[in-house]
Amino acid sequence: MVTVLLPGPLRPEAGGESRLTVAAAGTLGAVLDELAATWPRLARRIRDERGELRRYVNVYVDGEDCRHAGGLDAQVPDDAEIQILPSVAGG
């Protein structure tokens, strides 16, 4: 099992949940595929039409930025914690 942590702006797309449990492990892409099957609106906020991570979304696997660990091919072990953080801008 993998735990996915969601910040406030993404929670409405997951029924208001702040923590999701996903059975998939292996790669980040596999975890996100499982999320998409259950929460398709959430998945569209994380990935673009090509299935790539959106530029403004940061994803961390056990505290490590996935973009430095292989992107969607980043390894996600059992009991991992994935944190999804959309960038915030404003002034």
MMTF fields as JSON, N, C-alpha, C and O atoms, coordinates in Angstrom:
{
  "mmtfVersion": "1.0.0",
  "mmtfProducer": "UNKNOWN",
  "numBonds": 363,
  "numAtoms": 364,
  "numGroups": 91,
  "numChains": 1,
  "numModels": 1,
  "chainsPerModel": [1],
  "groupsPerChain": [91],
  "chainIdList": ["A"],
  "bondAtomList": [4, 2, 8, 6, 12, 10, 16, 14, 20, 18, 24, 22, 28, 26, 32, 30, 36, 34, 40, 38, 44, 42, 48, 46, 52, 50, 56, 54, 60, 58, 64, 62, 68, 66, 72, 70, 76, 74, 80, 78, 84, 82, 88, 86, 92, 90, 96, 94, 100, 98, 104, 102, 108, 106, 112, 110, 116, 114, 120, 118, 124, 122, 128, 126, 132, 130, 136, 134, 140, 138, 144, 142, 148, 146, 152, 150, 156, 154, 160, 158, 164, 162, 168, 166, 172, 170, 176, 174, 180, 178, 184, 182, 188, 186, 192, 190, 196, 194, 200, 198, 204, 202, 208, 206, 212, 210, 216, 214, 220, 218, 224, 222, 228, 226, 232, 230, 236, 234, 240, 238, 244, 242, 248, 246, 252, 250, 256, 254, 260, 258, 264, 262, 268, 266, 272, 270, 276, 274, 280, 278, 284, 282, 288, 286, 292, 290, 296, 294, 300, 298, 304, 302, 308, 306, 312, 310, 316, 314, 320, 318, 324, 322, 328, 326, 332, 330, 336, 334, 340, 338, 344, 342, 348, 346, 352, 350, 356, 354, 360, 358],
  "bondOrderList": [1, 1, 1, 1, 1, 1, 1, 1, 1, 1, 1, 1, 1, 1, 1, 1, 1, 1, 1, 1, 1, 1, 1, 1, 1, 1, 1, 1, 1, 1, 1, 1, 1, 1, 1, 1, 1, 1, 1, 1, 1, 1, 1, 1, 1, 1, 1, 1, 1, 1, 1, 1, 1, 1, 1, 1, 1, 1, 1, 1, 1, 1, 1, 1, 1, 1, 1, 1, 1, 1, 1, 1, 1, 1, 1, 1, 1, 1, 1, 1, 1, 1, 1, 1, 1, 1, 1, 1, 1, 1],
  "groupList": [{"groupName": "MET", "atomNameList": ["N", "CA", "C", "O"], "elementList": ["N", "C", "C", "O"], "formalChargeList": [0, 0, 0, 0], "bondAtomList": [1, 0, 2, 1, 3, 2], "bondOrderList": [1, 1, 2], "singleLetterCode": "M", "chemCompType": "L-PEPTIDE LINKING"}, {"groupName": "VAL", "atomNameList": ["N", "CA", "C", "O"], "elementList": ["N", "C", "C", "O"], "formalChargeList": [0, 0, 0, 0], "bondAtomList": [1, 0, 2, 1, 3, 2], "bondOrderList": [1, 1, 2], "singleLetterCode": "V", "chemCompType": "L-PEPTIDE LINKING"}, {"groupName": "THR", "atomNameList": ["N", "CA", "C", "O"], "elementList": ["N", "C", "C", "O"], "formalChargeList": [0, 0, 0, 0], "bondAtomList": [1, 0, 2, 1, 3, 2], "bondOrderList": [1, 1, 2], "singleLetterCode": "T", "chemCompType": "L-PEPTIDE LINKING"}, {"groupName": "LEU", "atomNameList": ["N", "CA", "C", "O"], "elementList": ["N", "C", "C", "O"], "formalChargeList": [0, 0, 0, 0], "bondAtomList": [1, 0, 2, 1, 3, 2], "bondOrderList": [1, 1, 2], "singleLetterCode": "L", "chemCompType": "L-PEPTIDE LINKING"}, {"groupName": "PRO", "atomNameList": ["N", "CA", "C", "O"], "elementList": ["N", "C", "C", "O"], "formalChargeList": [0, 0, 0, 0], "bondAtomList": [1, 0, 2, 1, 3, 2], "bondOrderList": [1, 1, 2], "singleLetterCode": "P", "chemCompType": "L-PEPTIDE LINKING"}, {"groupName": "GLY", "atomNameList": ["N", "CA", "C", "O"], "elementList": ["N", "C", "C", "O"], "formalChargeList": [0, 0, 0, 0], "bondAtomList": [1, 0, 2, 1, 3, 2], "bondOrderList": [1, 1, 2], "singleLetterCode": "G", "chemCompType": "PEPTIDE LINKING"}, {"groupName": "ARG", "atomNameList": ["N", "CA", "C", "O"], "elementList": ["N", "C", "C", "O"], "formalChargeList": [0, 0, 0, 0], "bondAtomList": [1, 0, 2, 1, 3, 2], "bondOrderList": [1, 1, 2], "singleLetterCode": "R", "chemCompType": "L-PEPTIDE LINKING"}, {"groupName": "GLU", "atomNameList": ["N", "CA", "C", "O"], "elementList": ["N", "C", "C", "O"], "formalChargeList": [0, 0, 0, 0], "bondAtomList": [1, 0, 2, 1, 3, 2], "bondOrderList": [1, 1, 2], "singleLetterCode": "E", "chemCompType": "L-PEPTIDE LINKING"}, {"groupName": "ALA", "atomNameList": ["N", "CA", "C", "O"], "elementList": ["N", "C", "C", "O"], "formalChargeList": [0, 0, 0, 0], "bondAtomList": [1, 0, 2, 1, 3, 2], "bondOrderList": [1, 1, 2], "singleLetterCode": "A", "chemCompType": "L-PEPTIDE LINKING"}, {"groupName": "SER", "atomNameList": ["N", "CA", "C", "O"], "elementList": ["N", "C", "C", "O"], "formalChargeList": [0, 0, 0, 0], "bondAtomList": [1, 0, 2, 1, 3, 2], "bondOrderList": [1, 1, 2], "singleLetterCode": "S", "chemCompType": "L-PEPTIDE LINKING"}, {"groupName": "ASP", "atomNameList": ["N", "CA", "C", "O"], "elementList": ["N", "C", "C", "O"], "formalChargeList": [0, 0, 0, 0], "bondAtomList": [1, 0, 2, 1, 3, 2], "bondOrderList": [1, 1, 2], "singleLetterCode": "D", "chemCompType": "L-PEPTIDE LINKING"}, {"groupName": "TRP", "atomNameList": ["N", "CA", "C", "O"], "elementList": ["N", "C", "C", "O"], "formalChargeList": [0, 0, 0, 0], "bondAtomList": [1, 0, 2, 1, 3, 2], "bondOrderList": [1, 1, 2], "singleLetterCode": "W", "chemCompType": "L-PEPTIDE LINKING"}, {"groupName": "ILE", "atomNameList": ["N", "CA", "C", "O"], "elementList": ["N", "C", "C", "O"], "formalChargeList": [0, 0, 0, 0], "bondAtomList": [1, 0, 2, 1, 3, 2], "bondOrderList": [1, 1, 2], "singleLetterCode": "I", "chemCompType": "L-PEPTIDE LINKING"}, {"groupName": "TYR", "atomNameList": ["N", "CA", "C", "O"], "elementList": ["N", "C", "C", "O"], "formalChargeList": [0, 0, 0, 0], "bondAtomList": [1, 0, 2, 1, 3, 2], "bondOrderList": [1, 1, 2], "singleLetterCode": "Y", "chemCompType": "L-PEPTIDE LINKING"}, {"groupName": "ASN", "atomNameList": ["N", "CA", "C", "O"], "elementList": ["N", "C", "C", "O"], "formalChargeList": [0, 0, 0, 0], "bondAtomList": [1, 0, 2, 1, 3, 2], "bondOrderList": [1, 1, 2], "singleLetterCode": "N", "chemCompType": "L-PEPTIDE LINKING"}, {"groupName": "CYS", "atomNameList": ["N", "CA", "C", "O"], "elementList": ["N", "C", "C", "O"], "formalChargeList": [0, 0, 0, 0], "bondAtomList": [1, 0, 2, 1, 3, 2], "bondOrderList": [1, 1, 2], "singleLetterCode": "C", "chemCompType": "L-PEPTIDE LINKING"}, {"groupName": "HIS", "atomNameList": ["N", "CA", "C", "O"], "elementList": ["N", "C", "C", "O"], "formalChargeList": [0, 0, 0, 0], "bondAtomList": [1, 0, 2, 1, 3, 2], "bondOrderList": [1, 1, 2], "singleLetterCode": "H", "chemCompType": "L-PEPTIDE LINKING"}, {"groupName": "GLN", "atomNameList": ["N", "CA", "C", "O"], "elementList": ["N", "C", "C", "O"], "formalChargeList": [0, 0, 0, 0], "bondAtomList": [1, 0, 2, 1, 3, 2], "bondOrderList": [1, 1, 2], "singleLetterCode": "Q", "chemCompType": "L-PEPTIDE LINKING"}],
  "groupTypeList": [0, 1, 2, 1, 3, 3, 4, 5, 4, 3, 6, 4, 7, 8, 5, 5, 7, 9, 6, 3, 2, 1, 8, 8, 8, 5, 2, 3, 5, 8, 1, 3, 10, 7, 3, 8, 8, 2, 11, 4, 6, 3, 8, 6, 6, 12, 6, 10, 7, 6, 5, 7, 3, 6, 6, 13, 1, 14, 1, 13, 1, 10, 5, 7, 10, 15, 6, 16, 8, 5, 5, 3, 10, 8, 17, 1, 4, 10, 10, 8, 7, 12, 17, 12, 3, 4, 9, 1, 8, 5, 5],
  "groupIdList": [1, 2, 3, 4, 5, 6, 7, 8, 9, 10, 11, 12, 13, 14, 15, 16, 17, 18, 19, 20, 21, 22, 23, 24, 25, 26, 27, 28, 29, 30, 31, 32, 33, 34, 35, 36, 37, 38, 39, 40, 41, 42, 43, 44, 45, 46, 47, 48, 49, 50, 51, 52, 53, 54, 55, 56, 57, 58, 59, 60, 61, 62, 63, 64, 65, 66, 67, 68, 69, 70, 71, 72, 73, 74, 75, 76, 77, 78, 79, 80, 81, 82, 83, 84, 85, 86, 87, 88, 89, 90, 91],
  "secStructList": [7, 3, 3, 3, 3, 7, 7, 4, 4, 4, 4, 4, 4, 4, 6, 6, 7, 1, 3, 3, 3, 3, 1, 7, 7, 3, 3, 2, 2, 2, 2, 2, 2, 2, 2, 2, 2, 2, 7, 2, 2, 2, 2, 2, 2, 2, 5, 7, 6, 6, 1, 7, 5, 7, 6, 6, 3, 3, 3, 3, 3, 6, 6, 3, 3, 4, 4, 4, 6, 6, 4, 4, 4, 7, 3, 3, 7, 6, 6, 7, 3, 3, 3, 3, 3, 3, 7, 7, 7, 7, 7],
  "xCoordList": [0.831, 0.0, 0.881, 1.952, 0.409, 1.102, 0.139, -1.05, 0.633, -0.182, 0.116, 1.275, -0.943, -0.809, -1.39, -2.555, -0.578, -0.994, -1.397, -0.659, -2.579, -3.091, -3.239, -3.743, -2.81, -3.023, -4.466, -5.19, -4.87, -6.237, -6.782, -7.917, -6.027, -6.58, -6.93, -7.751, -6.331, -6.626, -7.67, -8.19, -7.978, -8.893, -10.299, -10.898, -10.858, -12.201, -12.271, -13.323, -11.161, -11.127, -11.037, -11.132, -10.853, -10.74, -11.75, -11.478, -12.919, -13.973, -13.663, -14.229, -12.762, -12.416, -11.343, -10.986, -10.833, -9.828, -8.465, -8.084, -7.731, -6.37, -5.33, -4.18, -5.746, -4.866, -5.611, -6.746, -4.959, -5.523, -4.598, -3.379, -5.176, -4.387, -4.534, -5.643, -3.4, -3.373, -2.651, -1.608, -3.208, -2.612, -1.367, -0.477, -1.301, -0.179, 1.111, 1.131, 2.159, 3.512, 4.305, 3.74, 5.552, 6.369, 6.924, 8.062, 6.128, 6.573, 5.541, 4.379, 5.987, 5.076, 3.976, 2.821, 4.317, 3.317, 2.218, 1.045, 2.573, 1.584, 0.669, -0.537, 1.236, 0.434, -0.548, -1.727, -0.049, -0.915, -1.978, -3.082, -1.663, -2.669, -3.797, -4.969, -3.447, -4.481, -5.311, -6.529, -4.652, -5.402, -6.391, -7.536, -5.946, -6.796, -8.02, -9.089, -7.869, -8.996, -10.093, -11.276, -9.709, -10.672, -11.069, -12.231, -10.105, -10.338, -9.865, -8.829, -10.599, -10.139, -9.97, -9.081, -10.792, -10.639, -9.344, -8.687, -8.977, -7.7, -6.549, -5.591, -6.644, -5.585, -5.358, -4.214, -6.418, -6.276, -5.591, -5.015, -5.639, -4.936, -3.447, -2.647, -3.08, -1.695, -0.951, 0.216, -1.636, -1.012, -1.688, -2.874, -0.903, -1.462, -2.067, -2.165, -2.465, -3.132, -2.229, -2.717, -0.924, 0.034, 0.396, 1.148, -0.142, 0.156, 1.381, 1.778, 1.994, 3.172, 2.74, 1.628, 3.637, 3.35, 3.228, 4.02, 2.245, 2.103, 3.299, 3.824, 3.724, 4.904, 4.77, 5.752, 3.572, 3.375, 3.042, 2.706, 3.132, 2.852, 4.159, 4.894, 4.434, 5.624, 5.184, 4.237, 5.881, 5.548, 6.793, 7.879, 6.615, 7.711, 7.391, 6.291, 8.358, 8.237, 9.159, 10.381, 8.571, 9.335, 10.286, 11.437, 9.793, 10.552, 11.484, 12.088, 11.62, 12.524, 11.716, 10.737, 12.147, 11.489, 11.558, 12.645, 10.407, 10.374, 11.108, 11.604, 11.19, 11.87, 13.376, 14.034, 13.909, 15.319, 15.499, 16.619, 14.387, 14.446, 13.837, 13.479, 13.719, 13.207, 11.847, 11.312, 11.263, 9.934, 8.878, 8.765, 8.104, 7.049, 7.606, 6.888, 8.89, 9.539, 10.184, 10.805, 10.041, 10.603, 10.031, 8.833, 10.892, 10.473, 9.687, 10.068, 8.579, 7.726, 7.614, 6.885, 8.319, 8.246, 6.942, 6.241, 6.633, 5.486, 5.658, 6.778, 4.558, 4.519, 5.134, 5.42, 5.337, 5.882, 4.818, 3.622, 5.295, 4.41, 4.695, 5.825, 3.656, 3.773, 3.049, 1.894, 3.749, 3.147, 3.032, 4.002, 1.821, 1.566, 1.312, 0.408, 2.125, 2.03, 1.962, 2.957, 0.811, 0.761, 1.469, 1.39, 2.159, 2.841, 1.808, 0.703, 2.184, 1.3, 1.984, 3.156, 1.247, 1.797, 0.794, -0.392, 1.275, 0.378, 1.161, 2.389, 0.445, 1.172, 0.303, 0.778],
  "yCoordList": [-1.179, 0.0, 1.25, 1.276, 2.267, 3.542, 4.62, 4.565, 5.595, 6.713, 7.925, 8.276, 8.563, 9.77, 10.922, 10.883, 11.945, 13.11, 14.228, 14.563, 14.804, 15.865, 17.172, 17.174, 18.282, 19.594, 20.043, 19.459, 21.071, 21.587, 21.818, 21.423, 22.444, 22.72, 21.476, 21.561, 20.325, 19.104, 18.213, 17.293, 18.463, 17.588, 17.507, 16.433, 18.589, 18.454, 17.417, 16.823, 17.206, 16.237, 14.799, 13.856, 14.632, 13.305, 13.143, 12.482, 13.754, 13.616, 14.264, 13.881, 15.25, 15.951, 15.281, 15.773, 14.171, 13.418, 14.093, 14.662, 14.027, 14.562, 13.454, 13.722, 12.213, 11.051, 9.979, 9.629, 9.467, 8.371, 7.17, 7.319, 5.997, 4.775, 4.082, 3.873, 3.732, 3.109, 1.778, 1.688, 0.748, -0.582, -0.721, -1.514, 0.045, -0.088, 0.402, 1.379, -0.274, 0.176, -0.148, -0.632, 0.103, -0.171, 1.12, 1.485, 1.823, 3.101, 4.177, 3.888, 5.409, 6.519, 6.505, 6.794, 6.175, 6.086, 5.092, 5.368, 3.937, 2.928, 3.442, 3.194, 4.152, 4.725, 5.753, 5.76, 6.616, 7.642, 7.028, 7.562, 5.923, 5.221, 4.71, 4.809, 4.168, 3.679, 4.835, 4.719, 5.946, 7.125, 7.559, 7.897, 7.547, 7.977, 7.086, 7.559, 5.813, 4.896, 5.203, 5.011, 5.671, 5.958, 7.422, 7.744, 8.314, 9.763, 10.445, 11.109, 10.296, 10.853, 12.371, 12.888, 13.085, 14.548, 14.94, 15.899, 14.215, 14.448, 14.169, 14.939, 13.081, 12.714, 13.803, 14.063, 14.439, 15.508, 16.734, 17.523, 16.91, 18.035, 17.742, 18.66, 16.466, 16.054, 15.822, 16.189, 15.21, 14.864, 15.597, 15.919, 15.853, 16.524, 15.498, 14.313, 15.964, 15.109, 13.994, 12.963, 14.198, 13.183, 12.2, 11.252, 12.425, 11.553, 11.957, 11.261, 13.083, 13.582, 14.421, 14.949, 14.537, 15.402, 16.837, 17.297, 17.53, 18.948, 19.704, 19.359, 20.745, 21.513, 22.131, 22.241, 22.53, 23.246, 22.331, 22.816, 21.026, 20.08, 19.419, 18.887, 19.461, 18.809, 17.557, 17.585, 16.461, 15.185, 14.662, 14.615, 14.271, 13.771, 12.349, 12.069, 11.46, 10.078, 9.938, 10.009, 9.74, 9.669, 10.856, 10.698, 12.049, 13.277, 13.635, 14.708, 12.767, 13.041, 13.471, 12.826, 14.574, 15.086, 14.023, 13.584, 13.613, 12.533, 12.901, 12.016, 14.184, 14.589, 14.288, 14.181, 14.154, 13.809, 12.313, 11.831, 11.59, 10.152, 9.318, 8.159, 9.911, 9.136, 9.541, 8.901, 10.589, 11.043, 9.984, 9.454, 9.672, 8.673, 7.272, 6.373, 7.078, 5.787, 5.688, 4.674, 6.734, 6.705, 5.51, 5.231, 4.825, 3.653, 4.071, 4.996, 3.367, 3.621, 2.307, 1.407, 2.19, 0.956, 0.857, 1.85, -0.349, -0.526, 0.373, 0.601, 0.878, 1.756, 3.131, 3.867, 3.476, 4.803, 5.867, 5.583, 7.095, 8.243, 9.186, 9.631, 9.473, 10.37, 11.654, 11.644, 12.757, 14.072, 14.797, 14.888, 15.321, 16.045, 17.492, 17.805, 18.383, 19.808, 20.644, 20.759, 21.223, 22.154, 23.443, 23.881, 24.044, 25.312, 26.385, 26.37, 27.31, 28.415, 29.701, 29.931, 30.522, 31.8, 32.901, 32.645, 34.066, 35.177, 36.368, 36.344, 37.378, 38.545, 39.506, 40.55],
  "zCoordList": [0.0, 0.0, 0.0, 0.606, -0.684, -0.791, -0.317, -0.63, 0.427, 0.884, 0.017, -0.201, -0.478, -1.286, -0.469, -0.074, -0.219, 0.556, -0.398, -1.325, -0.162, -1.028, -0.264, 0.86, -0.853, -0.227, -0.448, -1.255, 0.265, 0.192, -1.206, -1.473, -2.125, -3.451, -4.267, -5.18, -3.963, -4.718, -4.041, -4.673, -2.804, -2.057, -2.642, -2.595, -3.192, -3.773, -4.903, -5.138, -5.592, -6.69, -6.189, -6.975, -4.884, -4.279, -3.154, -2.152, -3.328, -2.334, -1.002, 0.021, -1.002, 0.229, 1.064, 2.134, 0.585, 1.35, 1.299, 0.276, 2.406, 2.444, 2.265, 1.917, 2.506, 2.366, 1.587, 1.912, 0.563, -0.22, -0.091, -0.014, -0.067, -0.03, -1.37, -1.862, -1.952, -3.267, -3.14, -2.492, -3.758, -3.661, -4.53, -4.221, -5.612, -6.548, -5.928, -5.179, -6.245, -5.937, -7.194, -8.175, -7.177, -8.356, -8.906, -8.61, -9.711, -10.251, -9.947, -9.662, -10.014, -9.804, -10.859, -10.549, -12.09, -13.15, -12.816, -13.066, -12.253, -11.877, -10.771, -10.794, -9.811, -8.726, -9.298, -8.945, -10.182, -10.762, -11.672, -11.775, -12.327, -13.135, -12.251, -12.614, -11.099, -10.182, -9.626, -9.491, -9.307, -8.875, -9.953, -9.654, -11.201, -12.319, -12.476, -12.861, -12.183, -12.311, -11.29, -11.573, -10.124, -9.063, -9.008, -8.762, -9.237, -9.145, -10.433, -10.423, -11.539, -12.825, -12.817, -13.493, -12.079, -12.031, -11.341, -11.747, -10.311, -9.637, -10.6, -10.671, -11.33, -12.27, -13.313, -13.687, -13.786, -14.783, -14.208, -14.957, -12.915, -12.277, -12.105, -11.932, -12.154, -11.935, -13.252, -13.385, -14.223, -15.499, -16.645, -16.587, -17.691, -18.869, -19.832, -19.512, -20.998, -21.984, -22.509, -22.973, -22.439, -22.884, -21.784, -22.014, -20.582, -19.45, -18.667, -17.732, -19.037, -18.329, -17.131, -17.096, -16.145, -15.003, -15.483, -16.305, -14.972, -15.32, -14.757, -13.698, -15.482, -15.089, -13.708, -12.974, -13.357, -12.098, -10.919, -9.839, -11.113, -10.032, -9.616, -10.448, -8.339, -7.782, -7.042, -6.256, -7.3, -6.676, -5.97, -6.547, -4.714, -3.895, -3.451, -2.977, -3.609, -3.14, -1.944, -2.076, -0.789, 0.462, 0.593, 0.999, 0.244, 0.417, -0.725, -0.705, -1.723, -2.849, -4.069, -4.442, -4.685, -5.885, -6.975, -7.351, -7.478, -8.461, -9.741, -10.437, -10.066, -11.303, -11.239, -12.274, -10.038, -9.868, -9.63, -9.462, -9.617, -9.334, -10.455, -10.246, -11.653, -12.782, -13.279, -14.184, -12.716, -13.174, -12.932, -11.826, -13.963, -13.82, -13.622, -13.183, -13.945, -13.721, -12.337, -12.017, -11.514, -10.158, -9.398, -9.462, -8.693, -7.927, -6.691, -5.973, -6.461, -5.305, -4.531, -4.949, -3.421, -2.642, -1.855, -1.659, -1.413, -0.524, 0.691, 1.147, 1.209, 2.383, 2.134, 3.079, 0.868, 0.55, 0.788, 0.856, 0.912, 1.049, -0.123, -0.323, -0.882, -2.023, -1.681, -1.255, -1.875, -1.615, -2.945, -3.698, -3.235, -4.467, -4.11, -3.335, -4.686, -4.364, -5.636, -6.352, -5.923, -7.047, -6.653, -5.506, -7.614, -7.347, -7.06, -7.603, -6.203, -5.845, -6.29, -5.991, -6.997, -7.446, -7.109, -6.906, -7.057, -6.775, -6.278, -6.196, -5.956, -5.508, -4.763, -4.317]
}
